[in-house]
Amino acid sequence: MAAVLATAMVLGLTWGVGPCSAHEFIVKPVQLQAPPGHKLPFSVVSAHVFMISEEMEPPEQVEVSLMGDAGQEPVSLKPNDVLLTLDGAVDLKDEGTRVLAGHRKGMIWTHTTQGWKQASKKGLEGVLSSGMYEKFCKTLVTVGQPDDGYGKVAGHALEIVPLDDPAKAAVGRDLKFQVLFNGKPLPAEVYATYDGFTDAPNTYAYFTETDAEGRARVRITRPGTWMVRVQHTLDEPTEDYDKRVLRAVLVFGVTG
């Protein structure tokens, strides 16, 4: 496994350049720690700069649920036209580590000689490329005292699962993660950053690669809100698009 701590910014990550290409799909609570019984507001953001929403995801394409001991509980969302977010709130009843799991369903974008179109390539003229883009997010929330809930698997097509407890993360030490595709280990490139690292779009503080079993280490370099990010592209052409692009992020807090 190769790891690189970015002493300069990682710029220009295109990953399939297009209107939706580098927007990260993030479920952002107002806080990552809360006491039992607290009602926690959150927002779904779509961002080039970590945590700053730049466009609202289509409400009909987004699902968010709260994962806990009793399974996954769907959460209703309301559009916020001012902040360009989808907003909701969850009741945190019991202690432990809870997961807000989000899914932005697949949407087709087609690049043509006349620009980008949110449409199937079928019937369009001057098609250059076309992709189905699907996004996933898991955000860890500590309710009272943390437990092993951080390791719960949401069952997303592409997913990042912590192998260490992020609630015990410390600056200067590594956290281990595993990348899963359809529940199986996936070798992948892994990017990580923290809130406030930069205001430059699509810029990350850390890069590494997994081993053959999809396991990677990320060095924690400062306290704050962190995001780990992966992508997997499938060359599976259909009459509607040329490739399927999956993106997943994991968001967690580091206190010390």
QUIVENVEN-V618707 format. One line per field, one symbol per residue. psi: psi as a letter, one per 40 degrees, with the letter a starting at -180 (. if undefined). A space follows every 50 residues. Layout:
BEGIN
psi: ???
END
This chain:
BEGIN
psi: hhihhheiihifhdfghidedehhhhhhieiehiiieihhiiihihidhh ehheihihdeehhhihhadeahhihiihhgedefihiaiihhdiiahihh hihhihhhhhhieeaihgiieheiifhdiiihhhiiihhhhhhbhiaeed eihdeidhihhheihdeeiiheiiiiihhhhfeihhhiihiiiihedieh ifhieiiiiiaeeehihhhheiiahihhhiihhhggiaedidihhhiiih hiihd.
END
